[in-house]
Amino acid sequence: MLNKRNLPSLTALQCFEAAARHLSFTRAAEELSLTQSAVSKQVAQLEEQIQHLLLRRVRRRLQLTPAGSLYLDEVRKILTQIEMSTHYLRSYGGETEVLRVCAPPTFAARWLIPRLKGWRLEYPQIHLDLRQEREPDDLIQGRSDLAFYFGQGARPGAECVRLFDEEMLPVCAPRLLPEQPLEDPTQLADFVLLQNTGRPEAWHDWFLGQGLHTEHSYHGPRFDSFYMCIRAAQVGCGVALLPRFLVEEELAEGKLVVAWDHAMSSHNAYYLAYAEQVAEVPKVRDFVRWMLARL
């Protein structure tokens, strides 16, 4: 645990940030409604505390030292976070509860957010704080109340509610396919196969599910999210293997087409999880009930 006496004061950090931004103790003092000597003293005490020179005088002007430039970036992050946290708290009334929900990025944008319509009207006292996460690690540590994830239906210390299965389809931009229909799924190996970093075996399993094998199933540019894969497929970068429910809109609008009509069912599924100790918390129960009603 940190010794509180080793932590610089917020005033000292504010004085340093303002002086470094203006490169002037006088202008920093005017901004902070302090005297010039008070700002200078705060910065001097900060330098003594961290044992590094942060600002030096050069021809009556201040100049950041290398250590000062490094520290300034960190101080700005701290001050910005404090400001955001303050605004965050001010935005809620005394009766408001915050429900922290995390979900994978593309899943959150494509599936979850459309199903949140009307939540605020039904539960005005519960404010949703939705964050994009790939793994619900924050759940057990208490940083999130609920987590959507794709995988197996078991998480240590968590209740997991199965939502739905997943089917993967090869899709691409319409102009990418030849005029004559493909005669064999292995012909897809002649295209660029777009890879998802989180599903490195996907193309291999898709071919294997049809009793086929190609040396190219692992070849192709890799993208960190399904959303990137969707965009890459739309602009004609190649063929992407994507969950059907994530591209229903593009398929319906003709922005993407199915390159070969074989859907691969996954062994995993999508789940909504929450820690066992919050199972009876009303806001958690309300959210789970809301989601299940919109499957």
C-alpha positions in Angstrom: 0.0 0.0 0.0 1.3 3.5 -0.9 2.5 5.7 1.9 0.2 8.8 1.6 3.0 11.1 2.6 4.8 10.2 -0.6 1.9 11.3 -2.8 2.1 14.8 -4.2 -0.8 17.1 -3.5 -3.4 17.9 -6.2 -2.5 21.6 -5.9 1.2 20.8 -6.7 0.2 18.8 -9.8 -2.1 21.6 -11.0 0.6 24.2 -10.5 3.2 22.2 -12.4 0.8 21.4 -15.2 -0.2 25.1 -15.6 3.4 26.3 -15.4 4.5 23.7 -17.9 1.7 24.6 -20.3 2.3 28.4 -20.1 6.1 28.1 -19.5 5.5 30.9 -17.0 4.9 30.9 -13.2 3.2 34.3 -13.5 0.6 33.2 -16.1 0.0 29.9 -14.2 -0.6 31.9 -11.1 -3.2 34.1 -12.9 -5.0 31.0 -14.2 -5.1 29.3 -10.7 -5.8 32.5 -8.8 -2.6 32.1 -6.7 0.4 34.2 -6.3 3.5 33.7 -8.4 5.6 32.7 -5.4 2.9 30.2 -4.3 3.0 28.4 -7.7 6.8 28.5 -7.8 7.0 27.0 -4.2 4.5 24.2 -5.1 6.6 23.2 -8.1 9.8 23.3 -6.1 8.2 21.1 -3.4 7.1 18.7 -6.1 10.6 18.5 -7.6 12.0 17.8 -4.1 9.4 15.1 -3.5 10.0 13.2 -6.8 13.8 14.0 -6.7 13.9 15.3 -10.3 14.2 18.8 -11.8 11.0 19.4 -13.8 11.4 23.0 -15.0 14.5 25.2 -15.5 14.9 28.9 -16.2 16.5 29.8 -19.5 16.8 33.5 -20.3 13.9 34.5 -17.9 11.7 31.8 -19.4 10.8 28.4 -18.1 11.8 25.2 -20.0 10.7 21.7 -19.4 13.5 19.2 -18.6 13.3 15.7 -20.1 12.0 14.4 -16.8 9.5 17.2 -16.8 8.2 16.3 -20.2 7.7 12.7 -19.2 6.0 13.6 -15.9 3.8 16.2 -17.6 2.1 13.5 -19.7 1.4 11.4 -16.6 0.1 14.4 -14.6 -2.3 15.4 -17.4 -3.7 11.9 -17.5 -4.3 12.1 -13.7 -5.9 15.5 -13.8 -8.1 14.5 -16.8 -9.3 11.4 -14.9 -10.1 13.4 -11.8 -12.1 15.9 -13.9 -14.0 13.2 -15.7 -14.7 11.4 -12.4 -16.1 14.6 -11.0 -18.3 15.3 -13.9 -19.4 11.6 -13.8 -20.5 11.9 -10.2 -22.2 15.3 -10.8 -24.4 13.8 -13.5 -26.3 11.5 -11.2 -29.0 12.3 -8.6 -29.0 10.8 -5.1 -31.4 8.0 -6.1 -29.5 6.9 -9.3 -27.7 3.6 -9.4 -24.9 2.8 -11.8 -25.0 -0.6 -13.6 -21.6 -1.4 -15.2 -21.8 -3.7 -18.2 -18.9 -4.9 -20.4 -19.1 -6.6 -23.8 -16.9 -7.4 -26.8 -16.7 -4.3 -29.1 -18.5 -5.5 -32.2 -21.0 -7.5 -30.2 -21.8 -4.3 -28.2 -22.2 -2.1 -31.2 -24.1 -4.6 -33.4 -26.3 -6.7 -31.1 -26.4 -5.2 -27.6 -26.9 -1.4 -28.2 -30.1 -1.9 -30.4 -31.6 -3.9 -27.6 -31.1 -1.2 -25.0 -33.7 1.1 -26.6 -36.3 2.0 -24.0 -34.2 0.9 -21.0 -33.9 4.5 -19.7 -37.6 5.0 -19.8 -38.3 1.7 -18.0 -35.6 2.1 -15.4 -34.8 5.8 -15.1 -33.1 5.2 -11.7 -30.5 2.8 -13.2 -27.8 4.5 -15.3 -26.0 2.1 -17.7 -22.2 2.4 -18.0 -21.3 0.3 -21.0 -17.7 -0.6 -21.7 -16.1 -2.5 -24.5 -14.2 -5.5 -23.1 -13.1 -8.8 -24.8 -12.9 -10.9 -21.6 -15.1 -10.4 -18.5 -12.1 -10.4 -16.2 -13.4 -7.3 -14.4 -16.5 -9.2 -13.3 -14.9 -11.2 -10.5 -12.8 -8.3 -9.5 -15.8 -6.2 -9.0 -15.1 -3.6 -11.7 -18.2 -4.6 -13.7 -21.6 -5.8 -12.6 -22.4 -7.9 -15.8 -20.4 -9.1 -18.7 -21.3 -10.5 -22.1 -18.8 -12.9 -23.6 -18.4 -15.7 -26.1 -17.1 -19.0 -24.9 -18.0 -21.9 -22.5 -20.9 -21.6 -20.1 -18.8 -21.7 -16.9 -16.8 -18.9 -15.2 -15.4 -19.2 -11.7 -17.6 -17.4 -9.2 -20.1 -16.3 -11.8 -23.6 -17.2 -12.9 -23.7 -17.6 -16.7 -26.9 -17.2 -18.7 -26.8 -18.7 -22.2 -28.1 -16.3 -24.8 -27.7 -17.9 -28.3 -25.4 -20.0 -30.4 -23.3 -18.8 -33.3 -23.0 -19.6 -37.0 -20.1 -18.4 -39.1 -20.5 -17.6 -42.8 -17.9 -16.6 -45.4 -18.9 -13.2 -46.8 -17.4 -10.6 -49.1 -18.2 -7.6 -51.3 -20.4 -8.6 -54.3 -17.9 -7.3 -56.8 -15.3 -9.7 -55.4 -17.0 -12.8 -56.7 -16.7 -13.9 -60.3 -19.7 -13.8 -62.6 -19.8 -17.6 -62.7 -20.7 -19.2 -59.3 -18.0 -21.0 -57.5 -18.0 -24.7 -58.1 -16.1 -25.8 -55.0 -15.5 -24.2 -51.6 -11.7 -24.7 -52.0 -11.8 -22.0 -54.6 -12.2 -19.5 -51.8 -8.5 -20.3 -51.0 -7.7 -18.3 -54.2 -9.1 -15.2 -52.5 -7.5 -13.3 -49.7 -8.8 -14.9 -46.5 -9.3 -12.2 -43.8 -8.3 -13.5 -40.4 -9.7 -12.5 -37.0 -7.0 -12.5 -34.3 -9.3 -13.9 -31.7 -10.3 -16.8 -33.9 -7.1 -18.1 -35.5 -8.5 -21.6 -36.3 -11.7 -20.3 -37.9 -10.9 -20.8 -41.5 -9.2 -24.1 -40.9 -12.3 -25.4 -39.0 -14.6 -24.1 -41.7 -12.8 -26.1 -44.4 -12.4 -29.1 -42.2 -16.1 -29.1 -41.4 -16.7 -29.9 -45.1 -14.0 -32.6 -45.2 -11.6 -30.2 -47.0 -8.1 -28.9 -46.3 -6.1 -26.0 -47.8 -2.7 -24.7 -46.9 -4.0 -21.2 -47.1 -6.5 -21.4 -44.3 -4.1 -19.5 -41.9 -2.9 -17.0 -44.5 -4.2 -13.5 -44.8 -4.2 -10.2 -43.0 -5.2 -10.3 -39.4 -7.7 -7.9 -37.7 -8.2 -7.4 -34.1 -12.0 -7.3 -34.1 -15.0 -8.5 -36.1 -15.8 -4.9 -36.9 -12.5 -4.5 -38.7 -13.1 -7.8 -40.6 -16.6 -6.5 -41.6 -15.2 -3.3 -43.0 -12.3 -5.0 -44.7 -14.8 -7.4 -46.4 -17.0 -4.5 -47.4 -14.3 -2.6 -49.2 -13.1 -5.7 -51.1 -10.0 -6.7 -49.1 -11.0 -10.3 -49.2 -13.4 -12.9 -47.8 -14.2 -12.8 -44.1 -15.6 -15.6 -41.9 -18.1 -13.8 -39.7 -21.0 -14.6 -37.3 -24.2 -14.4 -39.2 -25.9 -12.2 -36.6 -23.2 -9.5 -36.9 -23.6 -9.1 -40.7 -27.4 -9.5 -41.1 -27.8 -5.8 -41.9 -25.0 -5.8 -44.6 -26.4 -9.0 -46.2 -29.9 -7.6 -46.3 -28.7 -4.4 -47.9 -26.5 -6.2 -50.4 -23.3 -4.6 -49.1 -22.0 -8.2 -48.4 -22.9 -11.5 -50.0 -22.4 -15.1 -48.9 -19.3 -16.4 -50.8 -20.2 -20.1 -50.2 -23.4 -21.3 -48.6 -22.0 -23.3 -45.7 -22.5 -22.1 -42.1 -20.2 -23.4 -39.4 -21.8 -23.9 -36.0 -19.6 -23.1 -33.1 -19.1 -25.3 -30.0 -19.2 -22.1 -27.9 -22.1 -19.6 -27.4 -22.8 -16.1 -26.2 -23.4 -15.7 -22.5 -24.4 -13.0 -20.0 -22.5 -13.4 -16.7 -22.6 -11.8 -13.3 -20.9 -12.5 -10.0 -22.6 -15.0 -7.8 -22.8 -12.5 -4.9 -24.8 -10.0 -6.9 -27.4 -12.5 -8.2 -30.2 -11.0 -6.1 -29.3 -7.4 -6.5 -32.4 -5.8 -8.1 -30.6 -3.8 -10.8 -28.8 -7.0 -12.0 -32.0 -9.0 -12.0 -33.7 -6.3 -13.9 -31.0 -6.1 -16.6 -30.9 -9.9 -17.1 -34.7 -10.0 -17.4 -34.6 -7.2 -19.9 -32.1 -8.9 -22.1 -33.8 -12.3 -22.0 -37.0 -10.7 -23.1 -35.3 -9.4 -26.2 -33.5 -12.5 -27.5 
